[in-house]
Amino acid sequence: MTKTKLKQGVLPILLTAFLSVLILSAITLFGGTVFFIPIFWPPRDGDPAVVRDAVTAVSTYGYTWIAMFSLFVILGAAALAYLQISDAKKNRNMGAIIESFKHYSDPRMKDALDAVWNGMADDHDRRMVSQLLHMIGSLVKLGLVDSDIFWEMFGDAPRVWRVLKPLEIESQKRVLKRDKKGIPDAEIEKEAKCHVEQLPAEWLYKTWREKYRMKP
């Protein structure tokens, strides 16, 4: 079940439970007041046992009503908390969207994307574009923003990963050769590819290719 479907299912359940408790409480109050209490109160004679039983019955009814009201309050608080969390998530999504679009619309980012596409990227360009794609990929993968919204904003921009990925592998190979001296080149190549395959940008590229039929 997706998070969107889960959200759509939780609120109706809370509202249904809320209304059910409200109706049940009203029936309990009305029924007890009209039918239940008059049976026991006031006692029909002065027998202490009868009085004790009448007090117990009325007290039980009162405690039941208090429990119903408490449950009513708890469900109301749960519904309110759910709405507050939903609003907070919307605000968080909006903040992430605005921040991502600021990075994407930066003229320096546009230049870096063009450089990567045209095979003229230096290491600074590579890092800029890589960080942008990793940020988008992480936000979408973790469900912090809606994938469809980002698709509308960025379209097929992640296609640049097809060109950037070999540069990332080469960069990772240089890091591994520096940190793990003496390891055969074949092992370095394998480890570098494995590392890059786990990056958020790779996940985003594969996911959007399949979901939105993005051109390779």
N, C-alpha and C positions, 0 to 999 in steps of 0.2 A: 504493500500500500504506500503510495506517495505521501509526502508531507502535506501537499495541498488537499488530497482526499481525507487525510487524517484531520486536518483543520476543519474541513467541511462537516465531518462526522461528530466531532467532540461537542461543538456548541449546541446542536440540536439535542444531543443527549442530556447536556446540562439543563437546557431549558425545559425539556420534557420532565426530568426529575424534579426540577424546581416547581413546575406547575402541578405535578402529581402530589408533591408534599403539601402544597398550598390547598389543593382540593381536599386531600385527606384530612388535613388539619381542620378545615372548615366543617367537614362532615362530622369529625370527632367532637368539635366544640358544639355544634348544633344538636347532634344526637345525644350527647351527654347532658346538655342543658335541658332538652325537652323530655327525654325518655329515661336517662340513666339516673341522674341525681334525684328526681322526685321519688324514685323507688326506695331510696335509702334515707332521704333527708326531707323533712325532719323525722327522727325516730318516732314510731307510733306508740311507744310506751316508754316507761322510765327504766327498763331493764338495762343495766350497765353493759351487758354483753351485746345487746342490740345497738346501743349507742356506739360501742367500740367498733363493731363491724361497719356501722354506717360511716364513722369517721375514716376508717381504713379504706372503704370503697371510694369515698369522695376524695381522699388524699391520693389514692392510686390514679384516679381520673385526672387530678390536677398535675401529678408528676408526668403522666402520659402526655398531657397537653404541653407541658414545659419541654419535654423531650422532642415533641413534634416541632415546636417553635425553634428549638436549638438547631435541629436538622435543617429547617427552613433557612435559618440565618447562615449556616455553614454552606449550603448550596448556593445561596445568594452571593456569599463572599467568594466562592470558587468561580462562579460565573464572572464576577467583576474582575477577579485576578486574571482569568483567561483573556478577557477583553483588554486589560492593561498590557499583558504580555504580547498580545497581537499588535497593539499600537506601538509598543517598544520595538518589536521586530520590524514593523513597517518603517519606523524612523531609522533603524539601523540599516535596513536595506537601502533607503534613500541616501544615507550618508555614504555607503559603500559605492553606490552607483555614481554619485556626484564626484567622489574622489577618483574613481576609475576613469570617468570621462574626462576629468581634468588632465590626467596623465596622457590619455589617448589623444586629446586635442592640442596638447603642447606642440608648438612648431618643431621643437627639437626632436620630439618623438616621431613626428611625421618624416623628418629628415632621416632619422635612424631607420624607420621602416622602409623608406625608399632605398636606402643604402643596402639593407639586407636583401631586399628583393632583387636589386641590380648586381649583387655579388661584389659590392664595394664597401662592405661594412668593416670598420675597425673594431677593436675589442670593446671600446666604449659603446658603440652602436649595438653590438651584440648583447652587452649587459642590459642596456636600456630596454630593448625589445623583449629580451628574455624575462626581465623582471615584470614587465607589463603582462605578458602571457601567463606567467606563473601566478600573478595576483588574481587575474580573471579566473584562471583555472581553479585556484584554491577556493575562491568565493563561491563558484558554481558547484564544485565538488562537495563542499561542506554544507551546501544548502542554505548558505547565508544570503544569497540573492537568487531570484528566479532566473533560470536559464533562458527562458523566452525573452525576458526583458533585455538581458545582455546580448542576445542574438540580434534583437532589433537595433541595438545601439552600435554594436561592433561588426555585425554581419559576418563576412568571411575573413575578417582580419586575421584570425588564428591560422589561416592558410599559410602565412609567412613561416610558421613553424616547420613546414616541409623544407624550407631553405635554411632555416636557422638551426635545425636539429644537427646536421653534420658539424656545424661550427661549435655547438655545445659539446658534442662528443670529442672533438679535437681539444677543446679547452679542458675537459675533464681528463683526457689522456695526459696532458701536460701536468696537471695537478698530481695525478697518480704517479707519474714518472719521477716527480720531485719528491713525493712523500714515501714512495715504495721503490727505492732503488734496488736494482737487481732482478726485478720481476720480468719475465719474458714479455715481449711486445704483444704476443697473442693474448696473454692473460690480461694485460693492460687494456687492450682493445675490447675484450669481452666485458671486463668490469666497467669500463666507461660507458659502453652501450647499455648495460644493465641499469646503471645509475640514471642515465638520461631517460630510459624507458619508464622510470618511476616518477618523473617530474610532473607537476600539475599541468604544464603546457602540453605535454604528450597526451595526457588523459583528456584534456579539453579538445585537442585536435581530433582524436579518435571518436570521442563522444559526439561532437558536432558534425563530423562527417557522416556518422550513421543517423543521427536524429534529424538533422536538417538537410541531409544530402548535399553537404558542402563539397564543392569541387576539390579534388586532391591537389 
